[in-house]
C-alpha cells in the first residue's frame, strides 16, 4: 500500500502460487495521481518483499502501455494464454477501448 498524508494512493495485491513463485494480481493507483510513479514504487516494493523469488504478472494484450510498464519494471514476457479473455468471460472484456483476447504472462526472477 502506498499512502501519503494518511490517504491511500495505491495498492498492490500478491498471491503465493508455490514455494518460490508469487503472482502480482493487481496494482491500483488512484486515478488523480496516476503517472506520478506510484505504480513503479509499488512494483519495486513487491520485488523487495519477495526478493529471491520468481514474481509473475498476467495482463491483457489490449493495453500496450501496461505491458511496457511491466517491462520497464524488469519483467520479461514468457508466455501467452491464447483466447484467455474470450474463453473465461461471458461478456467481452474491454481495456483501453479494445477487446481483450490473450493474456500475456510476464516474470521477473530476483537473485538471492
WODABEL-V26364 format. One record per helix or strand. SS is the DSSP state (A for helix, B for strand). FROM is the first residue (numbers start at 0). LEN is the number of residues. If there is no record, write none. Layout:
ss:SS from:FROM len:LEN
ss:SS from:FROM len:LEN
This chain:
ss:B from:1 len:3
ss:B from:6 len:12
ss:B from:20 len:9
ss:A from:30 len:3
ss:A from:37 len:12
ss:B from:53 len:7
ss:A from:63 len:9
ss:B from:75 len:6
ss:A from:83 len:5
ss:B from:93 len:2
ss:B from:97 len:2
ss:B from:102 len:7
